[in-house]
């Protein structure tokens, strides 16, 4: 079913590796980080995210159906890394032989075939849910008796026993920092306990939940924390071939046209899907044209006094109506599937991966999502190749929590919130994952940063370094997935702290790292090596691994206004400048990375978040490009820059500071994000190409076309003066490079004269 899905902030997309030439700027912040990790800071909704999730899923990695089944079976054993290719192949052969009698012999086989025949004869999509669920759940009941060497035996346990349950049209809700999403997956995989709870069924072995109740939508909403997986069903073909008289273990090879679900190819054929987001490398068109962009700018009080009109109310109504019509269209199933994977990631702490499924006509596709990329296996025709479908159900039945991707360190069971002990460290952590202050990631690929309050007796008792001035006793934990080939944030911070010891512009203006830990065995390269998508030599290229860092708590700079905001912003500008001179290149200046704390009644600015930073002495090593698109210098949004052919200069970060200050002035009143009519809202929906067009439009119209909130009028004066310097860098002949000192003086220091 179609759902409402949410919006976000783009990070710079990955460069095209096929482009030749020297890469002068470290590529970073991929299209994978499409949705903001700081939803409340940028002020986006989570009910219109189709274009951004589409970027995450459109370029997937491919593997064979048997290759995927072999690896998932190996994962079930708990010894995947130690099994050879031949042993994994034997595991699949044994599994196919073990399930074959269920496909061919006796009343159970006949019952499953009858359900599948009914599925083939039904033409309407929603009516196919019932026979599909009946066939799968009947098979699962019989599979509980199947034994395969090395695969753990089935155990009767309502908490771990799974079944398929119709969900549509019942919505599943989830909160994302005060924003609520609503999704309606067709079918969900849940535990027997969850199904019984949602349907109010009696807990008996022959409960109707296994037969009738699971074939209907639940009486109460499921929670994403309880959903192991989802199945999205599509039925574009009216008639399907019936099950054969008998099955064997040979793979039924799909025709090339249906071997994989191709999002882009289907859309070019006219499939009813979402509006096409532009790719990261600039292509024709953005999601809004310059006229639309200019219409979203809020006129200043001066303009209104001169008779310049704002958009008429009926224009707003028409625009809202158009957006509602677009959202009413069902997204492409690949995008829908990606949205459900996003919700399953968001429902759990540091989830390693998500496995989900798309059923298109009589083919089922396995999708494996992690923070590196998306993997799709070739189609399995569950009507003509029932044994492989049953092996897939066997895998789902025997997978433990961690095999579904849940992190047992932080969630011994789904939805856990409490005290945990990080193994081999002696560090206790009490996580407040339900806190209103939790900062979550909404997306699939990328760093997937999650920040939440944490308590720790061991860490609280550690002695503090006198160079840190933040007196707040509270701690926050940051869980994220950096690239393995990049220098780690703790290593970068070690260099930052060296500079802070001798430079007053840095001391007290950087975050205090209390503790960090790199989790072994979490590399996203493992599954790709196992599936043959990578060899050992290139294993770490592009792969990600899980880190946790505990910091002393800070406050977002967006909560400040007036002179407090300008003072804190300037302190951070000077800290950034000092670090750049010292060889630490931050290169991701955005509102979320500018923080403060209180010290003796004053706000102290802090330059935060160094996991995209690099050291000047090190060459480019990442597959991504640094920056958060709405705040990046216009020069870094060009075709050449996205291709990695433009050197990232200090002047680019200096320009980012100006875009950030402008953003806060226009979108915040006091400490609060404007509830409606927020200027620049459409920037959150643009890729690099579209955002460059929008920024050029502002330059063409001039800042007189917009006006700040009342609480930010002083800072707005500085913004206007800063942009006078920015305009001097963009000439008809191209971008004018200046040295770092001149850039600092032109763009930042001179405009601040009289305000220091």
PyMOL commands that set and color helices and strands:
alter all, ss='L'
color gray80, all
select helices_A, chain A and resi 31-33+39-42+50-57+65-77+80-82+85-104+106-121+125-143+192-199+208-210+213-215+224-226+256-258+263-268+290-295+301-305+313-328+333-346+386-398+401-404+457-460+489-500+525-530+536-538+557-559+562-581+591-593+629-631+634-637+639-642+650-667+681-685+688-701+703-705+710-729+740-752
alter helices_A, ss='H'
color red, helices_A
select strands_A, chain A and resi 5-6+46-47+61-63+162-166+172-176+179-183+187-191+227-234+354-360+363-369+374-377+380-381+419-422+427-431+450-455+475-483+513-518+544-552+555-556+584-585+594-599+602-607+614-615+668-669+672-673+730-731+734-735
alter strands_A, ss='S'
color yellow, strands_A
deselect
rebuild
show_as cartoon
